[in-house]
Amino acid sequence: MPDTTLVKVSSKGLITLPKKIRSELSIEEGHYLSISSDKDTIIFRKARIEIDYENSDDAWKEYTKRRLMPPYPQTR
């Protein structure tokens, strides 16, 4: 069974990912996570964002709709 750590949600809805988890998954400042829910479970996954700065604003809006790339390969 995986380790469980209790975290508190701030008044703005923020949480802190425990250092142990960040280290194990190589999550660093500026990385993106996708978040989803399934009944009473919250699921975080590492996500890659591919940015193309040369697109026009309209193209950028379309691009952001599909910006989350498949998650990084599992590290375990």
Backbone as a ProteinNet text record, in pm:
[ID]
protein_1_A
[PRIMARY]
MPDTTLVKVSSKGLITLPKKIRSELSIEEGHYLSISSDKDTIIFRKARIEIDYENSDDAWKEYTKRRLMPPYPQTR
[TERTIARY]
84.5	0	89.1	56.4	139.5	135.7	244	247.5	136	77.3	-27.5	19.2	1.4	36.6	-85.5	-112.9	-225.1	-179.2	-252.6	-223.4	-349.1	-330.1	-442.1	-465.2	-590.8	-628.9	-640.3	-574	-579.3	-712.1	-734.1	-858.3	-872.3	-760	-762.3	-761	-773.7	-777.9	-641.6	-536.1	-400.9	-360.4	-277.9	-216.4	-67.1	10.2	153.3	178.6	243.5	281.9	400.5	393.2	503.8	635.8	744.4	877.7	910.8	876.7	906.7	843	718.9	649	710.5	738.8	801.7	934.9	1013	1143.9	1128.5	1040.8	1021.1	977	895.8	840.7	911.6	1020.1	1096.9	1007.8	922.5	835.6	907.8	928.3	1000.3	914.2	957.2	886.6	869	748.7	719.9	662.7	671.9	612.7	460.6	392.7	247.5	198.6	83.8	15.1	-126.6	-177.5	-319.8	-391.4	-512.8	-588.3	-727.3	-771.3	-905.8	-960.9	-1087.5	-1147.5	-1232.8	-1247.4	-1330.5	-1396.7	-1522.8	-1598.2	-1526.1	-1469.1	-1403.6	-1251	-1199.5	-1055.3	-1009.4	-901.6	-839.9	-715.1	-699.2	-588.3	-501.8	-374	-277	-186.4	-156.4	-62.2	32.4	157.6	252.2	206	218.7	175.6	284.7	291	384.9	304.5	353.9	291.6	387.8	339.3	421.1	375.1	466.3	430.5	488.8	404.9	447.9	418.8	520.9	504	478.1	492.1	474.7	331.1	241.7	102	33.4	-64.5	-143.7	-231.9	-293.7	-379.1	-491	-556.4	-664.6	-613.6	-499.3	-440.9	-401.8	-351.3	-311.9	-432.5	-546.3	-667.1	-706.9	-701.8	-732.8	-630.9	-506.2	-398.8	-414.5	-455.1	-466.6	-578.4	-674.7	-780.7	-725.7	-616.1	-558.6	-415	-379.6	-241.6	-182.7	-264.4	-207.8	-169.2	-41.2	11.9	-2	17	11.9	110.1	76.9	163.9	301.8	397	530.6	522.7	619	619.4	625.5	566.6	569	712.2	744.5	880.1	898.7	795.3	806.1	804
-117.8	0	124.1	224.4	345.1	424.1	498.9	588.6	691.4	728.8	830	947.1	1067.3	1188.9	1279.7	1338.2	1431	1570.9	1635.9	1774.4	1856.6	1984.7	2074.4	2166	2186.1	2276	2417	2513.6	2652.2	2716.8	2837.8	2909.9	2938.3	2936.8	2959.6	2828.1	2715.6	2586.1	2527.8	2584.4	2537.6	2425.7	2333.8	2230.7	2229.5	2169.5	2151.8	2004	1971.1	1832	1801.3	1694.9	1662.3	1643.8	1688.1	1680.6	1539.3	1439	1300.3	1262.7	1301.4	1271.3	1348.9	1478.2	1559	1498.4	1453.7	1394.3	1262.1	1175.5	1044.4	1056.6	1157.8	1173.2	1280	1335.2	1440.2	1557.1	1599.3	1715.1	1837.6	1934.5	2055.6	2178.2	2290.4	2417	2440.9	2479	2507.1	2388.5	2268.1	2152.7	2160.2	2095.5	2092.5	1955.4	1955	1832	1840.8	1730.1	1726.6	1669.6	1713.2	1668	1625.1	1513	1463.9	1401.8	1368.2	1305.8	1188	1093.9	976.6	945	981	967.1	1042.7	973.6	1043.1	1041.2	1016.4	1008.6	1122.4	1189	1292.7	1231.1	1247.6	1186.4	1296.5	1299	1391.1	1311	1365.6	1302.2	1408.8	1369.7	1461.4	1485.6	1608.1	1642.5	1722.5	1709.3	1789.7	1892.9	2012.2	2119.4	2156.9	2147.6	2184.6	2323.1	2418.1	2556.8	2596.6	2654.7	2705.7	2855.3	2934.8	3079.2	3150.1	3082.1	3147.6	3144.5	3074.6	3070.2	3203.5	3237.3	3357.7	3334.1	3439.6	3426.6	3325	3328.7	3233.7	3090.6	3070.4	2936.2	2894.2	2988.8	2957.6	2912.3	2977.7	2939.8	2795.9	2759.8	2622.8	2526.2	2567.5	2482.1	2455	2556.5	2538.2	2440.4	2422.1	2325.4	2183.2	2158.5	2023.9	2021.9	2117.6	2138	2027.3	1951.4	1847.9	1727.1	1700.4	1585.8	1462.5	1342.8	1223.2	1237.7	1178.8	1192.5	1133	1178.5	1122.8	972.9	895.3	751.7	730.6	623.4	591.9	574.9	626.9	617.9	497.8	424.6	307.8	180.5
0	0	0	-83.7	-90.4	40.5	63.3	179.4	166.9	278.1	279.3	364.4	312.1	384.4	386.1	499.5	513.2	474.5	384	347	370.6	395.6	424.6	305.1	270.7	162.7	219.9	155.3	203	165.9	214.3	184.2	34.5	-37.8	-183	-261.5	-191.3	-257.9	-290.3	-233.9	-262.6	-167.8	-219.7	-136.4	-166.7	-78	-101.2	-121.6	-233.9	-255.8	-165.5	-90	-0.1	-76.1	-14.5	-74.5	-120.3	-40.2	-75.3	-209.1	-229.5	-354.9	-469.8	-447.2	-553.2	-594.3	-497.7	-528.4	-602	-553.4	-615.9	-761.1	-791	-925.6	-1007.8	-954.2	-1023.4	-1064.2	-973.4	-997.4	-943.3	-1031.4	-993.9	-1019.4	-963.9	-985.3	-1134.5	-1173	-1313.4	-1389.5	-1334	-1399.8	-1388.6	-1481.1	-1480.8	-1437.5	-1370.8	-1333.8	-1387.7	-1439.7	-1473.9	-1352.6	-1330.9	-1214.4	-1260	-1206.8	-1236	-1108.2	-1111.8	-993.9	-1037.6	-948.4	-971	-837.3	-825.6	-700.4	-589.1	-490.3	-378.8	-390.9	-511.1	-534.1	-624.4	-586	-668.7	-730.4	-861	-933.2	-995.1	-957.7	-1015.8	-1108.1	-1225.4	-1317.2	-1370.9	-1389.8	-1452.2	-1594.9	-1641.7	-1777.3	-1846.3	-1976.6	-2054.9	-2133.3	-2134.7	-2210.8	-2323	-2443.5	-2559	-2603.1	-2607.4	-2639.2	-2773.9	-2857.3	-2987.1	-2987.5	-2961.6	-2947.5	-3079.6	-3192.6	-3322.1	-3371.9	-3302.4	-3343.8	-3316.7	-3401.7	-3376.3	-3254.5	-3203.3	-3085.6	-3106.2	-3223.9	-3249.4	-3251	-3313.9	-3316.9	-3175.5	-3097.6	-2959.6	-2877.4	-2894.8	-2821.5	-2854.1	-2981.9	-3021.7	-2963.1	-2967	-2916.1	-2767.2	-2690.3	-2546	-2510.2	-2596.8	-2570.6	-2565.2	-2635.4	-2639.5	-2588.9	-2501.7	-2460.4	-2374.7	-2302.8	-2216.9	-2301.1	-2301.1	-2373.7	-2284.7	-2340.7	-2254.9	-2139.4	-2025.3	-1908	-1933.6	-1854.6	-1861.2	-1835	-1882.5	-1850.4	-1700.1	-1654.3	-1511.5	-1466	-1347.5	-1295.7	-1204.4	-1182.4	-1093.6	-1170.5
[MASK]
++++++++++++++++++++++++++++++++++++++++++++++++++++++++++++++++++++++++++++

